Amino acid sequence: MRKLFSAIGLFAILSVAFISCDTNTKDVTVLPAAAQSTIKNDFKSEVSNIEIDKKDGVIKEYEVKLANGMKIEFDTLGVWKEIKAPSDGEVPRALVPDTIMNYVNEKYPEIKVRKIQKESYGYEVDLSNKTELQFDHNGGFIKVD
């Protein structure tokens, strides 16, 4: 009986430790390789925080904040879902599909892409002039919001 209570007590302690474990870190190695590569190759800033979003102990996404104010959300495979630049910055052009970047450059010259987010229909793009654009999966223009 004593061993049973000891085992239950140990299980309870480990469960509490697991649930309350820190999901915030600066350690880039917790990210999938694809996310690490994107950060290394496309952003010119150090990681200031990584928040691991879990539900029932299963990782759902990674939210990365960079020292320059950029925020990136990655899925469990390390593919970006959303990139948001600070008010004085812009999303790296290499991460915006060419057809979308061409449209923005043609219709909104001198305007920066502040945010790009993957949606079920394609992409939502927010510009520095507060314009919100929607594009399909191929980068074809849908509408202005």
GUDO-402537 format. One line per 2 residues: number of its first residue (from 1); their letters; for each residue x, y, z of N, C-alpha, C. Coordinates in Angstrom, 1 decimal. Layout:
N
NUM = a = X:Y:Z:X:Y:Z:X:Y:Z | ...
END
This chain:
145
1 = mr = 0.8:-1.2:0.0:0.0:0.0:0.0:0.9:1.3:0.0 | 2.0:1.2:0.7:2.9:2.3:0.8:3.5:2.6:-0.5
3 = kl = 3.8:1.6:-1.3:4.4:1.7:-2.6:3.4:2.4:-3.6 | 2.2:2.0:-3.4:1.1:2.5:-4.3:1.0:4.0:-4.0
5 = fs = 1.0:4.5:-2.7:0.9:5.9:-2.4:2.1:6.6:-2.9 | 3.3:6.0:-2.8:4.5:6.6:-3.3:4.4:6.8:-4.8
7 = ai = 4.0:5.8:-5.5:3.9:5.9:-7.0:2.9:6.9:-7.4 | 1.7:7.0:-6.7:0.7:8.0:-7.0:1.3:9.4:-6.7
9 = gl = 2.0:9.6:-5.6:2.6:10.9:-5.3:3.6:11.3:-6.4 | 4.5:10.3:-6.8:5.5:10.6:-7.8:4.8:11.0:-9.1
11 = fa = 3.8:10.3:-9.5:3.0:10.6:-10.7:2.4:12.0:-10.6 | 1.9:12.3:-9.5:1.3:13.7:-9.4:2.3:14.8:-9.5
13 = il = 3.5:14.6:-8.9:4.5:15.6:-9.0:5.0:15.7:-10.4 | 5.2:14.6:-11.1:5.7:14.7:-12.5:4.6:15.3:-13.4
15 = sv = 3.4:15.0:-13.1:2.3:15.6:-13.9:2.3:17.1:-13.8 | 2.4:17.6:-12.6:2.4:19.0:-12.3:3.6:19.6:-13.0
17 = af = 4.8:19.0:-12.9:6.0:19.5:-13.5:5.8:19.6:-15.0 | 5.2:18.6:-15.6:5.0:18.5:-17.0:4.1:19.6:-17.5
19 = is = 3.0:19.8:-16.8:2.0:20.8:-17.2:2.5:22.2:-17.0 | 3.3:22.4:-16.0:3.8:23.8:-15.7:5.2:24.0:-16.3
21 = cd = 5.7:23.1:-17.2:7.0:23.3:-17.7:7.0:24.6:-18.6 | 8.1:25.2:-18.6:8.2:26.5:-19.4:8.1:26.3:-20.9
23 = tn = 7.2:26.9:-21.5:7.1:26.8:-22.9:7.6:28.0:-23.6 | 8.3:28.9:-22.9:9.0:30.0:-23.5:10.5:29.8:-23.4
25 = tk = 11.2:30.1:-24.5:12.6:29.9:-24.5:13.2:30.8:-25.6 | 14.5:30.8:-25.6:15.3:31.5:-26.7:16.0:30.5:-27.5
27 = dv = 15.9:29.2:-27.1:16.7:28.2:-27.7:16.1:27.8:-29.1 | 16.7:28.2:-30.2:16.2:28.0:-31.5:16.2:26.5:-31.9
29 = tv = 17.0:25.7:-31.2:17.0:24.3:-31.5:15.7:23.6:-31.2 | 14.8:24.2:-30.4:13.5:23.6:-30.1:12.6:23.6:-31.4
31 = lp = 12.9:24.5:-32.3:12.1:24.6:-33.6:12.4:23.5:-34.6 | 11.4:23.2:-35.4:11.7:22.2:-36.5:12.8:22.8:-37.4
33 = aa = 13.5:22.0:-38.1:14.6:22.4:-39.0:14.2:23.4:-40.0 | 13.0:23.3:-40.6:12.5:24.3:-41.6:12.4:25.7:-41.0
35 = aq = 11.9:25.8:-39.8:11.7:27.1:-39.1:13.1:27.7:-38.8 | 14.0:26.8:-38.3:15.4:27.3:-38.0:16.0:27.8:-39.3
37 = st = 15.8:27.2:-40.4:16.4:27.6:-41.7:15.8:28.9:-42.1 | 14.5:29.1:-42.0:13.8:30.3:-42.4:14.4:31.5:-41.6
39 = ik = 14.5:31.3:-40.3:15.0:32.4:-39.4:16.4:32.7:-39.8 | 17.2:31.7:-40.0:18.6:32.0:-40.3:18.8:32.6:-41.7
41 = nd = 18.1:32.2:-42.7:18.3:32.7:-44.0:17.5:34.0:-44.4 | 16.4:34.2:-43.7:15.5:35.3:-44.2:15.4:36.5:-43.2
43 = fk = 15.9:36.3:-42.0:15.7:37.4:-41.0:17.1:37.8:-40.5 | 17.3:39.1:-40.4:18.5:39.6:-39.9:18.4:40.1:-38.5
45 = se = 18.0:39.2:-37.6:17.8:39.5:-36.2:17.8:38.3:-35.4 | 18.2:38.5:-34.1:18.3:37.4:-33.2:16.9:37.1:-32.6
47 = vs = 16.7:35.8:-32.2:15.5:35.4:-31.6:15.5:35.9:-30.1 | 14.4:36.6:-29.8:14.2:37.1:-28.4:13.3:36.2:-27.5
49 = ni = 12.4:35.5:-28.2:11.5:34.6:-27.5:10.9:33.6:-28.4 | 10.7:32.4:-28.0:9.9:31.3:-28.7:8.9:30.8:-27.7
51 = ei = 7.6:30.9:-28.1:6.6:30.4:-27.3:6.0:29.2:-28.0 | 6.0:28.1:-27.3:5.5:26.8:-27.9:4.0:26.7:-27.4
53 = dk = 3.1:26.7:-28.4:1.7:26.6:-28.1:1.3:25.1:-28.1 | 0.9:24.6:-26.9:0.5:23.2:-26.8:-0.9:23.1:-26.4
55 = kd = -1.5:22.0:-26.8:-2.8:21.6:-26.3:-2.8:20.2:-26.0 | -3.1:19.9:-24.7:-3.1:18.5:-24.2:-1.7:17.9:-24.4
57 = gv = -0.7:18.7:-24.2:0.7:18.2:-24.3:1.2:18.1:-25.7 | 0.4:18.4:-26.7:0.8:18.2:-28.1:1.1:19.6:-28.7
59 = ik = 2.2:19.8:-29.3:2.6:21.1:-29.9:1.7:21.4:-31.1 | 1.1:22.6:-31.1:0.2:23.1:-32.1:0.9:24.0:-33.1
61 = ey = 1.7:24.9:-32.5:2.5:25.9:-33.3:3.6:26.5:-32.4 | 4.4:27.2:-33.1:5.5:28.0:-32.5:5.4:29.4:-32.8
63 = ev = 5.4:30.3:-31.8:5.4:31.7:-32.0:6.7:32.3:-31.7 | 7.4:32.9:-32.7:8.8:33.4:-32.5:8.8:34.9:-32.6
65 = kl = 9.4:35.5:-31.6:9.6:37.0:-31.6:11.1:37.2:-31.8 | 11.4:38.1:-32.7:12.8:38.5:-33.0:13.1:39.8:-32.3
67 = an = 14.4:40.1:-32.1:14.8:41.3:-31.4:14.4:42.6:-32.1 | 14.2:42.5:-33.4:13.8:43.7:-34.2:12.3:43.9:-34.2
69 = gm = 11.5:43.1:-33.5:10.1:43.3:-33.4:9.3:42.4:-34.3 | 10.0:41.7:-35.2:9.3:40.8:-36.1:8.7:39.6:-35.4
71 = ki = 7.5:39.2:-35.8:6.8:38.0:-35.2:6.5:37.0:-36.3 | 6.8:35.7:-36.0:6.6:34.7:-37.0:5.9:33.5:-36.3
73 = ef = 4.8:33.0:-36.9:4.2:31.8:-36.4:4.5:30.7:-37.4 | 4.9:29.5:-36.8:5.3:28.3:-37.6:4.3:27.2:-37.2
75 = dt = 4.0:26.3:-38.1:3.3:25.1:-37.8:4.2:24.1:-37.2 | 3.7:22.9:-37.0:4.5:21.9:-36.3:5.6:21.3:-37.2
77 = lg = 5.5:21.6:-38.5:6.6:21.1:-39.4:7.6:22.2:-39.7 | 7.3:23.4:-39.1:8.3:24.5:-39.3:8.0:25.4:-40.5
79 = vw = 6.8:25.3:-41.1:6.4:26.1:-42.2:5.7:27.4:-41.6 | 6.1:28.5:-42.1:5.5:29.7:-41.6:4.0:29.8:-41.9
81 = ke = 3.2:30.3:-40.9:1.8:30.5:-41.1:1.5:32.0:-41.1 | 2.2:32.8:-40.4:2.0:34.2:-40.4:3.3:34.9:-40.1
83 = ik = 3.6:36.1:-40.8:4.7:36.9:-40.5:4.2:38.3:-40.3 | 4.6:38.9:-39.2:4.2:40.3:-38.9:5.4:41.1:-38.6
85 = ap = 5.5:42.2:-39.3:6.6:43.2:-39.1:6.2:44.2:-38.1 | 7.2:44.8:-37.5:6.9:46.0:-36.6:6.4:47.2:-37.5
87 = sd = 5.9:48.2:-36.9:5.3:49.3:-37.6:6.3:50.0:-38.6 | 7.5:49.9:-38.3:8.5:50.5:-39.2:9.3:49.5:-40.1
89 = ge = 8.8:48.3:-40.1:9.5:47.3:-40.8:8.7:46.7:-42.0 | 9.2:45.7:-42.6:8.4:45.0:-43.6:8.7:43.5:-43.7
91 = vp = 7.8:42.7:-44.2:8.0:41.3:-44.3:9.1:41.1:-45.3 | 10.1:40.2:-45.1:11.1:40.0:-46.1:10.5:39.6:-47.4
93 = ra = 10.9:40.3:-48.5:10.4:40.0:-49.8:10.5:38.6:-50.3 | 11.6:37.9:-49.9:11.8:36.6:-50.3:10.7:35.6:-49.8
95 = lv = 10.0:36.0:-48.7:8.9:35.2:-48.2:7.5:35.5:-48.7 | 7.4:36.5:-49.5:6.1:36.9:-50.1:6.1:36.2:-51.5
97 = pd = 5.1:35.4:-51.9:5.1:34.8:-53.2:5.3:35.9:-54.3 | 6.0:35.6:-55.3:6.3:36.5:-56.4:5.1:37.2:-57.0
99 = ti = 4.0:36.4:-57.2:2.8:37.0:-57.9:2.2:38.1:-56.9 | 2.2:37.8:-55.6:1.7:38.8:-54.7:2.6:40.0:-54.6
101 = mn = 3.9:39.8:-54.6:4.8:40.9:-54.5:4.7:41.8:-55.8 | 4.6:41.1:-56.9:4.4:41.9:-58.2:3.2:42.7:-58.2
103 = yv = 2.1:42.2:-57.7:0.8:42.9:-57.6:1.0:44.1:-56.7 | 1.5:43.9:-55.5:1.7:45.0:-54.6:2.6:46.1:-55.2
105 = ne = 3.7:45.7:-55.8:4.6:46.7:-56.4:3.9:47.5:-57.5 | 3.1:46.8:-58.3:2.4:47.5:-59.4:1.3:48.4:-58.9
107 = ky = 0.5:47.9:-58.0:-0.7:48.7:-57.6:-0.4:49.7:-56.4 | 0.6:49.3:-55.6:0.9:50.1:-54.4:2.4:50.4:-54.3
109 = pe = 3.0:51.1:-55.3:4.4:51.4:-55.3:4.8:52.2:-54.0 | 5.9:51.9:-53.5:6.5:52.5:-52.3:5.7:52.1:-51.0
111 = ik = 4.8:51.2:-51.1:4.1:50.7:-49.9:4.7:49.3:-49.5 | 4.9:49.2:-48.1:5.5:47.9:-47.6:4.5:46.9:-47.2
113 = vr = 4.8:45.6:-47.3:4.0:44.5:-46.8:4.4:44.4:-45.3 | 3.4:44.7:-44.4:3.6:44.6:-43.0:3.3:43.2:-42.4
115 = ki = 2.3:42.5:-43.1:1.9:41.2:-42.6:1.5:40.4:-43.7 | 1.8:39.1:-43.6:1.3:38.1:-44.5:0.9:36.9:-43.7
117 = qk = -0.3:36.4:-44.0:-0.9:35.3:-43.3:-1.5:34.3:-44.2 | -1.2:33.0:-44.0:-1.8:32.0:-44.8:-3.2:31.7:-44.3
119 = es = -4.2:31.7:-45.2:-5.6:31.4:-44.8:-6.1:30.2:-45.6 | -7.3:29.8:-45.3:-7.9:28.6:-46.0:-8.0:28.9:-47.5
121 = yg = -8.3:30.2:-47.9:-8.5:30.6:-49.3:-7.2:30.9:-50.0 | -6.2:31.2:-49.2:-4.9:31.6:-49.8:-4.1:32.4:-48.8
123 = ye = -4.0:33.8:-49.1:-3.2:34.7:-48.3:-3.9:35.9:-48.0 | -3.7:36.5:-46.8:-4.1:37.8:-46.4:-2.9:38.6:-46.3
125 = vd = -2.9:39.8:-46.9:-1.7:40.7:-46.9:-2.1:42.0:-46.4 | -1.4:42.5:-45.3:-1.7:43.9:-44.8:-0.5:44.8:-45.2
127 = ls = -0.9:45.9:-45.7:0.1:46.9:-46.2:0.3:48.0:-45.2 | 1.4:48.8:-45.4:1.8:49.8:-44.5:0.8:51.0:-44.6
129 = nk = 0.0:51.1:-45.6:-1.0:52.1:-45.7:-2.4:51.7:-45.2 | -2.4:50.6:-44.5:-3.6:50.0:-43.8:-4.5:49.3:-44.8
131 = te = -4.1:49.1:-46.0:-4.9:48.3:-47.0:-4.7:46.8:-46.7 | -5.8:46.1:-46.7:-5.8:44.6:-46.6:-6.2:44.0:-47.9
133 = lq = -5.3:43.1:-48.4:-5.6:42.4:-49.6:-5.7:40.9:-49.4 | -6.5:40.3:-50.3:-6.7:38.8:-50.2:-6.2:38.3:-51.6
135 = fd = -5.5:37.1:-51.5:-5.0:36.4:-52.7:-5.3:35.0:-52.6 | -5.5:34.3:-53.7:-5.7:32.8:-53.7:-4.4:32.1:-53.5
137 = hn = -4.5:30.8:-53.4:-3.3:30.0:-53.2:-2.2:30.2:-54.2 | -2.6:30.6:-55.4:-1.6:30.8:-56.5:-1.1:32.3:-56.6
139 = gg = -1.6:33.1:-55.6:-1.2:34.5:-55.6:-2.0:35.4:-56.5 | -3.1:34.8:-57.0:-4.1:35.6:-57.8:-4.9:36.5:-56.9
141 = fi = -5.0:37.8:-57.2:-5.8:38.8:-56.5:-7.2:38.4:-56.3 | -7.8:38.5:-55.1:-9.2:38.2:-54.9:-9.9:39.5:-54.6
143 = kv = -9.5:40.3:-53.6:-10.2:41.5:-53.2:-9.4:42.3:-52.2 | -9.9:43.6:-52.1:-9.3:44.5:-51.1:-10.3:44.5:-49.9
145 = d = -9.9:44.4:-48.7:-10.8:44.6:-47.6:-10.7:45.9:-47.0
END
